[in-house]
Amino acid sequence: MSGASTDDPRPGRSRHLRRLGQASPLLADLSQADVLLFIPEGDDFRVVSHVRPMNARTVYPIDQTGGTFPMRTRPLATRAFQNGEIVDGGIWLERRSRWIRTLAVPITVDGVIIGVLAREFSPSIEVMPGDLELLSFATFRRFATMIAAGTYPFRVETRRHDHPPRVGDGILLFDRAGRLEYASPNALTVLRQVGDIHVNMGQRFGDMNIDAPGFRQAYANGLEYTDEIDLQSGVLSTLCIPLLTRDVVTGALVLVRNITELRQRDRLLMTKDATIAEIHHRVKNSLQTASSLLQLQSRRVDSEDARAALAESARRIRSIGIVHELLSHRTDDEVQFGEILSTLTTMIRDSLVDPGHPVRFEITADSAVLPSKLTTPLALVASELVQNVIDHANSTMVKVLTRVDPDAVVLEVSDDGIGFPDDFSIRDSASLGLTIVRSMVESELSGSMTIGRSEEHGGSMVSVRVPLFDETRRRMESLRDTMAT
């Protein structure tokens, strides 16, 4: 085998590196050392992944991903890359002024070496490794042999459950016949916690009264599997990784974790989400009842002004109800504001727009998810502004735009109608709708309003800017990350 550049366009090699990077936390914890993935770039190695161990000190306080090392400063990695052999030894790090121990493993894909995995740590003569440390490193060496042979990571990805275990949670090591060779103290504790299970060396996994299909599949298929098993006293998460020698399963590493408390929290959250959705549903129904009562009352009054006032109040209540209607169908307390705008404009068009004078609505909204404490007042503001255009602007087109800037949420409503008078002042306006808008924007949302003419359409334009404080910004970033995931 000979070294080759990873500039090769075939996607299999980059996918292999990505999956090896995903497996690096396991390898780092097993070897209790930093694990770095190198790929060649001319006379240098570039670091494409750097993972620190959870159970040992790191050699590198600063993440090395994206950095480069001249090949001459990494002779062991260079030899592994050029000769296709696992190389063990030590090097002197000039940058750190420290002697480090290195195990360099060639990364092989389809018989071609595309990079090097380096396990690096700073040895300490004061610390003597125990049985767990020695066995963990021996297991890491078996993984290193598989990486050099091109059989790890496995070519077929299997689905993992939430909260998979890590090395520190508990280790079980089995031989080629599926008999237990070693169990770490943490693993013994986990098994007692979830099922009062006491194990003996030489025992098979099935004899422990643990029904783990993934364990059997790992031996049968030579692939890693996860299981989530309900036992008498809790919930056990397992990750079974077969250990191969020349494509033959010669053992298995099983990681175990007690996730009973996590699953109890999940159930509590599901109950809470269902309760919140039911509350939104009941609030929506109550608002619909109040709106219907106002509409009935409006039919019993003779004054046109009173009838109009009651109709406006009913519409405002329906606008708030729309938000709760959308939230009642979700398991969280947030909704994309674009959905609310679409529903609002449909309601206003159906109830206010004269069929003989149609109005076209154009909605532009990014995919931002706003916290509920912003959603309801902003929805009412948008409803009031759009209704004001329909009632007074004599427009044929209304444009509603929302966007999220780094520090604020912006809502703009513009039209192609007659626009505001030149001497118009919202503080002197007798319009109840605009008074409500100003009060909500300035008092409840701590925002600001700008009123003028639309440069694009020639009519009126109202811009509302609501600042995002640190807590709200962090909440929106968390929501955006959750949606992306």
Steps between C-alpha positions, in 0.01 A plus 500: 500500500619852432400844616260709293365853519144550628434739210354190330147602399338171596260569785573171678827628641362822646206303641741254660694785661179661625384178660843440653477848647162408648655187653798692642338575841483123561863456393616797709329367812628145444859620458468784755675728254442762233398354164585701189428422135768617254472526123796592277529840332827526311776469761259558789234316692170684552292415806140429395382379841620536859322330789608516863436221749231539765699295751854641472695821454547642153833575337349791308304769692417661163301306241735395219228452233593692186865536599798359313820324603806458275548130430859524621370583850276191496741220397284222647188618316706540182631146526152362565365686199779398267545138610148407608608375841398587856788684662546548874751734658564845638565846359610834641245780450689826451184709530409342834855429622380156595575138425189314384425138424345435159331209330465572126242292312462510120140568390421262217206510258471247217867409537618863478644696795328839516627630832622421849330468837730611779445412866708743706546541874759619748612208720532544875725275708295585809189328365500123469229363269254253649315208345234725343757728338707210368196319358362821347825571321525140381149539356607824334790311336244256355309795356828639363561171317150518352557863388827404331328208328216724378227312692424781748289711499254247364379562147133472595361751750239380747255725681599610847258569781504821699755525779738220391749394770863603514805319632477659843144373549601134502694243294427134435742299286395171339702234316431346158245261652308781672629422850582777745872563541495827695253736668604840628389611850268762346340234279432278801340792681279586199377140467411484869316833479279416203421136571679372811720302258811329637735365234773237494798468272436257216130578503318570175311826455170317453550321832485837680123527431564793267317477168736696272438421131787731405749272676395202287490710183850636564643149507292386203554801272831647616342844557445714807152524651331687782219376720276667755370238739231532767597294803333447835664798671584734214598555139832377361669648192758278329742547213647177364803528269640179349878461497627357172812316397525452122126568466416234761328595826742409783324679782286798587522815706170586672449838664214530749326801652216548745256742333207444736497859623526637146200298385300610805575862408395433141166365620451800726579735211252322274233539769590867540488558122158336478375714789627821338338407167170431680520839676553677166203307359274603788613863483427498126151363564435761769612777267274368226208503744577858602526607134166334420333673795627838381370431150157406641501814712584716199178386330293631793630857498362777281806723490724444200802619700426253779447220252833578332679517837364161603597350164854634536525358851381162373763507225776585749399207715506272195851625416624390842309173463687424177830488690358261759343289225839448335675438831237242602619274216866509606690320774703810586409860566632654179376537143638652181369855476446461126225244571323750725521778242354275231205402721445859615490646150262227387264586786517875425446445127196284560339735752598852384590508132220608265473245214444793266833649603741203538828542684807290435713400798872436470668343803876476537619329817817312584481165676570640844317347794407763756443439871132512595545817706584683175260312274166607649563879523669507157206314348258756642721786373509348150121450503435862600736639237354288220144588599593869509621471139179324390277753675673825400765464231288407195771253400515219249812341648624452857850377571594354838865430573670354806866431553726424793811717525783412741357737760132546413183367335369730226138508378412722201155559349482703178238564230441680171214716629463870579749493784508704820452879491821700510420640844392164644610421857415169663496661844223738385310232306143419604528149352450241773691240296813714466475597865495131593798437272706783652415392853595136441820579310632758744369370831478122468774432243736789585523567126465792263284599200576691183219635279548642152455438131594181323777573251418181311121535473432868566245439775548478875766303684513413869814340641505343847832407656506284813842457667622153590653481844765241583259246650262516202789487253643190665154340496458568127848366422416184694174462305679553169762237591226256606313546169822454301575180686 
